[in-house]
Amino acid sequence: MKTAGIICEYNPFHFGHAGHIEKTRQILGDKTAIICVMSGNFVQRGDFAILNKHARAEMAIHCGADLVIELPAPYALMSAEGFAKAGVYLLDMLGICDYLSFGSEAGNIELLYDAAETIASNEADILTGEWLGKGLSYASAQQKAAEALIGERADIFKLPNNVLGIEYIKALIDCDSSIQPLTMPRTGGDHDSDTGFSASAIRKAMINGNVPEKLMPEAAVSICSNEILSGRGPVSIKNAEQAILSRLRTIEDYSDIPGISEGLGQRFKRNASNEPSISLILEKVKTKRYTMSRLRRTLICAVLNIRTKDIKTPPPYIRVLAMNSTGMDLLGKARKKVKLPVITKPAAVYKMDDHSIKMFELEAAATDFYVLAYPDESQRTGGQEWRQSPIILK
């Protein structure tokens, strides 16, 4: 049986995601097992996930995945490069994954490989550094470097899913992984658009009180509706704005928070103290050098007390969020090959080394903050990370 990994957020799960899983099996075989590495309660765009990680993982299992493991918050809140590297690392450490499947606008693995090798070169590093020195954002500087090296072919870097795919390939090369990349054309807009099967459009509908049933599989709609009825969704950063502002105003030193560079920490500190809303803080901090996504990620990292040292090493464990019977078999096979501790019961973390304990406690604290944004105050109890076992569907 072949095994394919998918690095994802499922924020929330929709027909586009189901189509990706289905297409992966069409290419590799109907019996292909699907392992998802999914962002937890905080997502790469620098935001709270619309529903908690276990609900989203359960959606994935009902809709075609077999095993869902967590991409911990410090890594989910990294740039595309860091996000991809951590996700690939976890799949590689499992020791049972044959393919990494992802969508891209190019839909051509050779073109993506060519771009990955180009941008990973020493010459590209030098050129990117020169453009960064001129005040460009990292993405723009990388684009300029690619244009200088491969001309019109650098257009591949202009589209977001291509960029993420290139980072996946770079990560596979960097860790000398035996996992083979597999891409397919991405349709329906990028993950933050308002078109097609856009998760962004679904989130907006949910926040406005609607569950868009025509855009989501029936099982995902059912789980989504249950979370809303239970008072655990939809989750929005606005729900926790006062808590966020309170925490930001207590931070004395922003210098060791991921994403901070060249005076950005002082801009955050000054505006967090003066401005009455998250949107105004970000507006005042924003310059042409920093994308809004990067600033949101930095803000969330600050709120969650995530420090640069926390992401200098890869994830120290594998946390299982959900699985079916096939996933349980996969986990059994992985335990014979896996190179990291596997967590199914949270209390087991205390049998691990100090670094693993610290990182899990950081995750537990992030969850404690996340639940403050639940609509129903009775659902905002602390310590939920320690009480939640994996969702198992048989």
C-alpha positions as CSV (number, residue, x, y, z in Angstrom):
1,M,0.0,0.0,0.0
2,K,1.3,3.4,-1.0
3,T,1.3,6.3,1.5
4,A,0.9,10.0,0.6
5,G,1.4,12.9,2.9
6,I,-0.5,16.2,2.6
7,I,0.6,19.3,4.6
8,C,-2.6,21.3,5.2
9,E,-4.7,23.6,7.4
10,Y,-8.2,22.6,6.5
11,N,-9.5,25.9,7.8
12,P,-12.2,24.5,7.3
13,F,-12.4,21.4,5.2
14,H,-14.2,21.9,1.9
15,F,-14.8,20.2,-1.5
16,G,-11.5,21.5,-2.9
17,H,-9.7,19.6,-0.1
18,A,-11.7,16.5,-0.8
19,G,-10.9,16.7,-4.4
20,H,-7.2,16.9,-3.7
21,I,-7.4,13.7,-1.6
22,E,-9.4,12.0,-4.3
23,K,-7.0,13.1,-7.1
24,T,-4.1,11.8,-5.1
25,R,-5.7,8.4,-4.9
26,Q,-6.6,8.5,-8.6
27,I,-2.9,9.0,-9.4
28,L,-1.3,6.6,-6.9
29,G,-4.1,4.0,-6.5
30,D,-7.4,3.7,-4.7
31,K,-5.9,2.0,-1.7
32,T,-3.3,4.8,-1.1
33,A,-3.3,5.8,2.6
34,I,-3.4,9.6,3.3
35,I,-1.4,11.1,6.2
36,C,-2.1,14.8,6.9
37,V,0.2,17.2,8.8
38,M,-2.3,19.9,9.8
39,S,-1.8,23.2,11.5
40,G,-3.3,23.2,15.0
41,N,-5.3,26.0,16.5
42,F,-3.4,28.8,14.8
43,V,-2.7,29.1,11.1
44,Q,0.0,30.3,8.8
45,R,-1.7,33.5,7.8
46,G,-1.4,34.6,11.4
47,D,-4.9,34.0,12.7
48,F,-7.0,31.8,14.9
49,A,-8.3,28.7,13.1
50,I,-12.1,29.0,12.5
51,L,-12.6,25.7,14.4
52,N,-10.4,23.9,16.8
53,K,-7.8,21.4,15.6
54,H,-9.6,18.2,16.7
55,A,-12.8,19.2,14.9
56,R,-10.9,20.0,11.7
57,A,-9.0,16.8,12.0
58,E,-12.2,14.8,12.4
59,M,-13.5,16.5,9.3
60,A,-10.5,15.3,7.4
61,I,-10.9,11.7,8.6
62,H,-14.6,11.6,7.6
63,C,-13.7,13.0,4.2
64,G,-10.9,10.8,3.0
65,A,-7.8,11.1,5.3
66,D,-6.6,8.2,7.4
67,L,-4.2,9.8,9.9
68,V,-3.9,13.5,11.0
69,I,-0.9,14.7,13.0
70,E,-0.4,18.2,14.2
71,L,2.0,20.9,13.0
72,P,2.6,22.7,16.3
73,A,1.8,26.4,16.7
74,P,5.4,27.7,16.6
75,Y,5.9,26.1,13.2
76,A,2.5,26.7,11.8
77,L,3.1,30.4,12.4
78,M,6.3,30.5,10.3
79,S,6.9,31.8,6.8
80,A,6.2,29.5,3.8
81,E,9.8,28.2,4.1
82,G,9.5,27.4,7.8
83,F,6.0,26.0,7.5
84,A,7.0,23.7,4.6
85,K,10.3,22.6,6.3
86,A,8.5,21.6,9.5
87,G,5.7,19.8,7.7
88,V,8.1,17.8,5.5
89,Y,10.3,17.0,8.6
90,L,7.4,15.4,10.4
91,L,6.4,13.3,7.4
92,D,10.0,12.2,6.9
93,M,10.4,11.3,10.6
94,L,7.3,9.1,10.5
95,G,9.3,6.8,8.2
96,I,6.4,5.4,6.3
97,C,5.5,8.2,3.8
98,D,6.2,7.5,0.1
99,Y,4.8,10.7,-1.5
100,L,4.1,14.4,-0.7
101,S,1.0,15.5,-2.5
102,F,0.3,19.2,-3.1
103,G,-1.6,21.5,-5.4
104,S,0.2,24.2,-7.4
105,E,-0.8,26.6,-10.1
106,A,2.0,25.2,-12.4
107,G,0.9,21.6,-11.9
108,N,4.3,20.6,-13.2
109,I,6.9,19.0,-10.9
110,E,9.8,19.6,-13.3
111,L,9.2,23.3,-13.4
112,L,8.9,23.4,-9.6
113,Y,12.1,21.4,-9.2
114,D,13.9,23.8,-11.5
115,A,12.7,26.8,-9.5
116,A,13.6,25.1,-6.2
117,E,17.2,24.4,-7.3
118,T,17.5,27.9,-8.6
119,I,16.4,29.7,-5.5
120,A,18.4,27.4,-3.2
121,S,21.7,28.3,-4.9
122,N,24.4,30.5,-3.3
123,E,24.0,33.0,-6.1
124,A,20.3,33.4,-5.4
125,D,21.1,33.9,-1.7
126,I,23.4,36.8,-2.5
127,L,21.0,38.4,-4.9
128,T,18.1,38.0,-2.4
129,G,20.2,39.7,0.3
130,E,21.0,42.6,-2.0
131,W,17.3,43.2,-2.7
132,L,16.4,42.9,1.0
133,G,19.0,45.6,1.7
134,K,17.1,47.9,-0.7
135,G,13.9,47.5,1.5
136,L,12.0,44.9,-0.4
137,S,10.0,42.2,1.3
138,Y,11.5,38.7,1.3
139,A,9.1,37.4,-1.3
140,S,9.8,40.4,-3.6
141,A,13.5,40.1,-3.1
142,Q,13.3,36.3,-3.9
143,Q,11.3,37.1,-7.0
144,K,13.9,39.7,-8.2
145,A,16.7,37.2,-7.6
146,A,14.9,34.5,-9.6
147,E,14.3,36.9,-12.5
148,A,18.0,37.7,-12.6
149,L,18.8,34.0,-12.8
150,I,16.1,32.4,-14.9
151,G,14.3,35.3,-16.6
152,E,10.7,34.8,-17.6
153,R,10.6,31.4,-15.8
154,A,10.7,33.3,-12.6
155,D,7.0,34.0,-13.1
156,I,6.4,30.7,-11.3
157,F,7.2,32.5,-8.0
158,K,4.4,35.0,-8.5
159,L,1.7,32.5,-7.5
160,P,1.3,31.4,-3.8
161,N,0.8,27.7,-4.2
162,N,3.8,27.5,-6.6
163,V,5.9,29.2,-3.9
164,L,4.7,26.7,-1.2
165,G,5.3,23.8,-3.6
166,I,8.9,25.1,-4.3
167,E,9.5,25.2,-0.5
168,Y,8.2,21.7,-0.1
169,I,10.7,20.5,-2.7
170,K,13.5,22.5,-1.1
171,A,12.7,20.9,2.2
172,L,12.7,17.4,0.8
173,I,16.1,18.0,-0.8
174,D,17.5,19.6,2.4
175,C,16.6,16.6,4.6
176,D,17.7,14.1,1.9
177,S,14.2,12.5,2.1
178,S,13.1,9.5,0.1
179,I,9.6,11.0,-0.1
180,Q,8.7,11.9,-3.7
181,P,6.9,15.1,-4.5
182,L,3.6,14.9,-6.4
183,T,1.8,18.0,-7.7
184,M,-1.5,18.6,-9.5
185,P,-3.1,21.8,-10.8
186,R,-4.6,23.9,-8.1
187,T,-8.1,25.3,-9.0
188,G,-10.6,27.4,-7.2
189,G,-8.3,30.3,-6.2
190,D,-5.7,30.5,-3.5
191,H,-6.4,29.8,0.1
192,D,-7.2,33.4,0.9
193,S,-9.3,34.2,-2.1
194,D,-13.1,34.6,-2.2
195,T,-13.7,32.4,-5.2
196,G,-14.4,28.8,-5.9
197,F,-13.9,26.5,-3.0
198,S,-12.1,29.2,-1.0
199,A,-11.7,28.6,2.7
200,S,-11.7,32.4,3.1
201,A,-15.2,32.7,1.7
202,I,-16.4,29.9,3.9
203,R,-14.9,31.5,7.0
204,K,-16.6,34.8,6.2
205,A,-19.9,33.0,5.8
206,M,-19.5,31.2,9.1
207,I,-18.6,34.4,11.0
208,N,-21.8,35.9,9.5
209,G,-23.8,33.1,10.9
210,N,-24.1,30.8,7.8
211,V,-22.6,27.3,7.1
212,P,-22.2,27.2,3.3
213,E,-23.4,23.6,2.8
214,K,-22.9,23.7,-1.0
215,L,-19.1,24.2,-0.5
216,M,-18.4,21.5,2.1
217,P,-18.9,17.7,2.3
218,E,-21.9,16.6,4.3
219,A,-19.7,15.2,7.2
220,A,-17.7,18.5,7.4
221,V,-21.0,20.5,7.5
222,S,-22.3,18.3,10.3
223,I,-19.1,18.7,12.4
224,C,-19.1,22.4,11.7
225,S,-22.7,22.8,12.7
226,N,-22.2,20.8,15.9
227,E,-19.2,23.0,16.9
228,I,-21.3,26.1,16.4
229,L,-24.2,24.7,18.4
230,S,-21.8,23.7,21.2
231,G,-20.5,27.2,21.4
232,R,-17.0,26.4,20.2
233,G,-17.3,28.1,16.8
234,P,-16.9,30.1,14.7
235,V,-13.6,31.3,16.3
236,S,-12.4,34.7,15.3
237,I,-9.4,36.8,16.4
238,K,-11.9,39.6,17.2
239,N,-13.4,37.4,19.9
240,A,-10.1,37.5,21.8
241,E,-9.1,41.1,20.9
242,Q,-9.2,42.4,24.5
243,A,-7.1,39.5,25.7
244,I,-4.6,40.1,22.9
245,L,-4.3,43.8,23.5
246,S,-3.8,43.2,27.2
247,R,-1.0,40.7,26.6
248,L,0.7,42.8,23.9
249,R,0.9,45.8,26.4
250,T,2.8,43.7,28.9
251,I,5.6,42.7,26.6
252,E,8.7,44.7,27.3
253,D,11.0,43.2,24.7
254,Y,9.9,42.2,21.2
255,S,13.4,41.5,19.9
256,D,13.4,37.7,20.3
257,I,10.0,37.1,18.7
258,P,10.0,35.4,15.3
259,G,9.7,37.9,12.4
260,I,11.2,40.8,14.3
261,S,14.0,42.7,12.6
262,E,15.4,46.2,12.1
263,G,13.3,48.3,14.5
264,L,10.1,46.4,13.9
265,G,10.0,45.4,17.6
266,Q,10.0,49.1,18.7
267,R,7.1,49.8,16.2
268,F,5.1,47.0,17.7
269,K,5.8,48.0,21.3
270,R,4.9,51.7,20.7
271,N,1.7,51.0,18.8
272,A,0.6,48.1,21.0
273,S,0.7,50.6,23.9
274,N,-1.1,53.4,22.0
275,E,-3.6,51.9,19.7
276,P,-7.1,50.6,20.7
277,S,-7.4,47.7,18.2
278,I,-5.4,44.9,16.5
279,S,-6.2,46.3,13.0
280,L,-4.9,49.8,13.9
281,I,-1.7,48.3,15.5
282,L,-1.0,46.4,12.3
283,E,-1.8,49.4,10.1
284,K,0.6,51.6,12.0
285,V,3.4,48.9,12.0
286,K,3.0,48.1,8.3
287,T,5.7,49.2,5.8
288,K,6.3,48.1,2.3
289,R,9.0,45.7,3.5
290,Y,6.6,43.6,5.6
291,T,3.6,41.7,4.3
292,M,0.5,41.8,6.4
293,S,0.7,38.0,6.9
294,R,4.1,38.3,8.3
295,L,3.0,41.0,10.7
296,R,0.0,39.0,11.8
297,R,2.2,36.0,12.4
298,T,4.6,38.1,14.5
299,L,1.7,39.5,16.5
300,I,0.3,36.0,17.3
301,C,3.8,34.7,18.2
302,A,4.2,37.6,20.6
303,V,0.8,36.9,22.2
304,L,1.6,33.2,22.6
305,N,5.1,33.9,24.0
306,I,6.7,32.0,21.1
307,R,10.4,33.0,20.8
308,T,12.9,32.6,18.1
309,K,14.8,30.0,20.0
310,D,11.6,27.8,20.0
311,I,11.8,27.4,16.2
312,K,15.6,27.0,15.8
313,T,15.2,23.2,16.1
314,P,12.5,21.1,14.3
315,P,9.4,19.7,16.0
316,P,10.5,17.3,18.8
317,Y,7.5,15.0,18.7
318,I,4.6,13.8,16.6
319,R,1.2,14.5,18.0
320,V,-1.7,12.4,16.7
321,L,-5.0,14.4,16.3
322,A,-7.3,11.9,14.6
323,M,-7.3,8.5,12.7
324,N,-9.4,5.7,11.4
325,S,-8.6,2.0,11.3
326,T,-6.2,2.4,8.4
327,G,-4.6,5.2,10.3
328,M,-4.2,3.0,13.4
329,D,-2.4,0.4,11.2
330,L,-0.2,3.2,9.8
331,L,0.7,4.3,13.3
332,G,1.6,0.8,14.2
333,K,3.9,0.5,11.3
334,A,5.3,4.0,12.0
335,R,6.2,3.1,15.6
336,K,8.7,0.6,14.2
337,K,10.4,3.2,12.0
338,V,9.6,6.6,13.5
339,K,12.5,8.8,14.7
340,L,10.5,11.0,17.0
341,P,8.3,10.3,20.1
342,V,4.7,9.8,19.2
343,I,2.0,11.4,21.5
344,T,-1.4,9.9,21.6
345,K,-2.0,10.6,25.3
346,P,-0.9,14.1,26.4
347,A,0.3,12.9,29.8
348,A,2.9,10.8,28.0
349,V,4.9,13.9,27.2
350,Y,6.4,13.9,30.7
351,K,8.3,10.7,29.8
352,M,10.1,12.7,27.1
353,D,13.1,15.1,27.3
354,D,12.9,18.6,28.7
355,H,12.7,20.3,25.3
356,S,9.7,18.1,24.3
357,I,8.0,18.9,27.6
358,K,8.6,22.7,27.1
359,M,7.3,22.6,23.6
360,F,4.1,20.7,24.6
361,E,3.5,23.1,27.5
362,L,3.9,26.0,25.0
363,E,1.2,24.3,22.8
364,A,-1.0,23.8,25.8
365,A,-0.7,27.5,26.7
366,A,-1.5,28.4,23.1
367,T,-4.7,26.3,23.3
368,D,-5.6,28.0,26.6
369,F,-5.4,31.3,24.8
370,Y,-7.3,30.0,21.7
371,V,-10.3,28.8,23.7
372,L,-10.8,32.4,25.0
373,A,-12.2,33.1,21.6
374,Y,-15.0,30.5,21.8
375,P,-18.4,32.2,21.6
376,D,-19.8,30.3,24.6
377,E,-17.9,31.3,27.8
378,S,-18.7,27.9,29.4
379,Q,-16.4,26.3,26.8
380,R,-13.4,28.5,27.7
381,T,-12.0,26.3,30.4
382,G,-8.3,26.0,30.8
383,G,-6.2,22.8,30.4
384,Q,-8.1,21.4,27.4
385,E,-4.9,20.3,25.7
386,W,-4.2,17.9,28.5
387,R,-7.6,16.3,28.4
388,Q,-8.0,15.7,24.7
389,S,-7.1,12.3,23.2
390,P,-7.1,11.6,19.4
391,I,-10.4,11.3,17.6
392,I,-10.7,7.7,16.4
393,L,-13.2,6.6,13.7
394,K,-13.5,2.9,13.0
